[in-house]
Amino acid sequence: MSEGAESMALRWFPAMERRSRAPAEDADVLARVADGDAAALGELYERYSRPLFAFLFRLAGDRGTAEEILQDTLLAVWRSAGTYRSRSSVSTWLFGVARRQAHNRLRGLPPPLPAEPPDGAAPEPGPEELAVSGDRVQQALARLPLAQREVVVLAYLSDLGHPEIAEILGIPVGTVKSRLHHARATLRGCIDARVD
C-alpha cells in the first residue's frame, strides 16, 4: 500500500450518517476500497463511523481508546476489503472487523471505567441510548464481562438483530440470547443493589 493511501486510510472524515442507505451500495463502495480507492474508504467512514465509534466506546470505556481502535479498524478494512465475500451485510462485516480490533487492543486490560458518552458519539440518541446514559447503568455495563458487554452494546445501542450479532461474534444465535439473558440479569442486579 502506498504511503499516501495509508495516510488517507487513517484520516478522519466528518461523520454524516448514522446508518447506510443501501446494502448493495455499501458492497459497491467496499469493492472500490478493495481496488485501492481511498475516497471509497472515506464514504464508508462517513456512513459507519458513528455506530462503530459508539460500539467501540462502550467496549473500551474511553474516547481516546475508542478513536484509536476505530482508526485500527479503518486500516484493517483498507487492507482486507478484498476478503469480503457478500455472505453478510457490509455493516455486519465492519462490526466484525471493529470487534476483532477491539479485542486485539483490549486483551488483558482491566475492564473500562464507566464514562459518559463523548460529544458527537451519537447525534440524536435513541431511547436505548437515553436509557443507558445514567451513571448506575454505565457502571453496571462496565462490570459486565466483555462477551456480555459486546452483545448488549450490539443489541441495544447498535440496534442489531440476534442473527447479525451471532455473525459478528462468530457464535450461535442461542449463545447471543443466553449472553443477553445473563447480561440483563447482571445489570438488573447491579442497579437493584444500588437502589436499596
N, C-alpha and C positions, 0 to 999 in steps of 0.2 A: 504494500500500500504506500502511496506517495505521501510525503510529509504534509503537503497541502491538504490532501484528502483526510489524513488522520486528524489534523487540527480542525478541519471542518466537522469531523465526527464528534469532537469534544466541545464544539462551540455551543453556547446556549442560544436558543431561539426563543422569541416571545411566544408563550403558550396562548392559544386562542380558543381551542375547543376542548370540551371535556371528553367527548366520545367521537369516534369516527363516523362518517356518514354511511359509507357503503363497504361491506366486506370485500367485494370484487375490486373496488377501487384501492383498498388497502393492499390487496395482493399485487396489484399492478405497481403500486409505489414500492413495495418491498422488492419486487423483481428489478426495479430500477436501481435500488440500493445495491442489490447483488451485482448489478452491472457496473458499479462504481460511481453512481450518480449521487454526489454529496447533497445536492438540493433535495433529492427524494428523502434522504435521511432527515433533513430539516422538516419536511412535510410530516413524516411520522412523528417527529418530536412535537410539532405543533398540535397534532391530534391526540397524542397519548401521554405527554409529559405530566399533565395534572393527575390523571388517575394513577399513573405509575409512581409519581412522586408521593402521592397520598398513601399508597400501599407501602412504599419503602420507608416513609416517615414513621408509619405505625410499627413497622418491623424494627427499625433502627432506633427510634426514640429521640433522635435529634436531627435538626435541619442539615447540618454540615455533613454528617454521615450519609443521610438520605441523598443529598446532592451528589456526593462522590459516587455512591452506588448507581445513581441514575446515569452519571457520565460513564461509569464502567459498563452499564447496560447498553448505552448507545454505541460504545466502542465494540462490544460483543456483537451487537446487531450488525454493525458495519462489516465486521469480519465474518459473520456466519449467516448473513442473509441468504446466501446461496443454498443453505441446508433446509430452508423452509420448503415443505412438500405439500401444502394445502390440505393436510389431514385434520387441521384445526383452523380456527379463525386466526387472523393475524394478531388480534388483540390477545387471544389466549396464548399464542406463541410468545408475544412480547412479555406478558406477565411471567411466563415460564423462564425466559431469559433473565428478567429482573430478579425473580426469586433465586435463581442459581447464583447470580452476582451477589445478592444479599447474603446468602448462606456462606459464600466464599469469604466475604468481608466480616461477617458477624460470628463465624465459627470460633468458639472458645471464649467469646467475650461475655461478660455478665449481662443479665437482662437489662434493657434500657430503663432509664429513669423516666417516670411519667413527665410528659411535656405537653404544652399547649400546641396545637397545630400552628405552623408559621403563617404569616400573612401570605396570601396567594396560594395556599395549599389546595383550596377548593374555592372557586369564585362565588358560588352560590351553594352553601351547604344544604344538603337534603335532610330529611327528618332523621335518618340514621346518624348522620354526622352530628346533628344537633343533640341527639340523644346520648352520644358517647363523648361529648365535649366536656362534660363535668369532671371535676377533679377525682371524685370517687371512682368513676368508671375508668378514667385514664389510668389511675393507679392499679386498679384491678386488671385492666388489659395488659399492663406492663408485667404483671405477675404470672400471666399465662405462659406455659411452655411455648417455644417458638412454633411448634407444629400446630398447636391450637390457635395461637395468635394469628398466624397467617391465614387460617381457614376463616376466622371471624372477620378479619380485615377484607378478605376477598369476597365473602358472602354479604356482609352488611355495609361496608364502606365502598367497595368497588362494584357492588351490585351484580356479581356473577352468580350464575346458577350452579347447582351441585355438579352437573357433568363437566362444565368448564373448569371448575375448581379441581375436580378429580384429574382432569387432563393436565392442568398446570402443575399440580403437585406429583403427578405420576402415581396416584393411589386410586383404589376403587371408590365408587360413589358411596358405598356403605361406610367406608372409613371417613369420608368427608362428613357424613351425617353423624357418625359416632363422635368425631372430634368436636363438631359443633355442639352436640348434646353435652359433652363433658365441659366444654368451654363455657357454655351458658350456665351450667350448674356451678362452676367455679366462680364466674363473675357474679352470679346471684348471691353466693355465699359471702364473697368479699364485700359486696355492697350491703347486704343484710347485717353483717358483723359490724360495719361502721355505723349503721343507723341505730343499733341498740345502745 
